Amino acid sequence: RETVAALTRVGIRNTGRPGTMARQKVKGQTVAILGFAPYSWADPLLNIAAAKRRVQAAARKAQIVVVTFHGGAEGSDKTHVPRGSESAFGENRGNLRAFSHAVIDAGADVVIGHGPHVVRGMEIYRKRLIAYSLGNFAGYRVFALGGLSSTSMVLQTTLNPDGTFASGRIRPTQLVGAGVPARGGSAISVVRRLSSQDFGARSPRISTNGTIRLRSSS
């Protein structure tokens, strides 16, 4: 409640609580953002049928729908996206492949994940981009640092008017000091490798400078 109140006071739209949606006009199109997590106070990551209904309702009100989720197991050894459900600390953290595909089937145009606290690979599904984890952008004195735990990124994407993926760019960042983001780091090479290993022909083409493109067969 305190977080929502603080964001609202300074005019930052927010989402993630059950039934909430952030909407904004961008270049004449309405963009809706929905957030999901595996907790009772959030829109339901674990109830895929309910998540699909939420996305379908958003798609009736907006031309572009962005879905974010907090899900997946945690730790520097959890960089791969498994098939099936993941767990952490005794909690069901969701079947992220099934969830992401389902919300795109329901009308989502981009799916952005976080939760594992490390970067993960990217997949193209129905010409839509899924980024399974962007890592930790910032985390002052709360996250372990070093190696993959310090590797993060800013994801820049461009969509076509119909919501399909046009292009993108990985802007690598890393946590330094007590957990403050700085430019640089190995996110590009790590995400390139993980995308290829986990998704093969369904992964996007990622260049050494971080440019993201569709494969010709996508």
C-alpha positions, 0 to 999 in steps of 0.5 A: 500500500505504501509503494502504490501510494508513493507512486501515485503521489508522483504520477507514476502509473502502476499495476500488479494488484488484482484487477489493475492495469496501467494505461497510457497513450503513446504515439496515438495508440493506447498501451496497457501494462499488466503485472503478474506474480505467484501471490494472493495480492497480485494478478495470478501468475499461477492461474493461467486461465485467469491471466488469459482473461485479464489480457483479453480484457486489456486487449479490448481497451488497448492496441498494445498490451505489455505483460510483466511477471515476477516468477521463476526460481532464484539464484545464479544457477537459475539462468535457464528457463526450464520446461514445467513449473519452477519453485523457490523457498517452497513456493510455486513460482510458475510455469513461465513458458506456458504462461508467456505463450498463453498470454500472447495467445490471449493478446499480449504483444510483449512479455517481460520477466523478472524474479530469478535475480539473474538474466535469462534468454529471450524467445520469439513466439508468434512474432512477439518478444518474450524476455524471461528475466532482465536481472536486477536493475538496482538493489541497494544493499539487498542483493548478492553481488558478483558475477551473474548476480551483478549482470543486468540490462535495460531492454529497448524494443520497437514494435510494429503497429500491430504489436509484432516485434520489429527490433530491439537493443540490449543495453548492458548494465551491472550492479556496482558498489552496494548495488547501484546500476552502471553501464557495461557488463556481460549481459549481451553475451550471456543473453545471446548464449542462453537464448540460443541454448534454451530456445534454438530457432525460436530465439531472436538474432542478437548481435555482439552490440546488443541489437535484437532482430527476428530470424528470417524464419520467425 
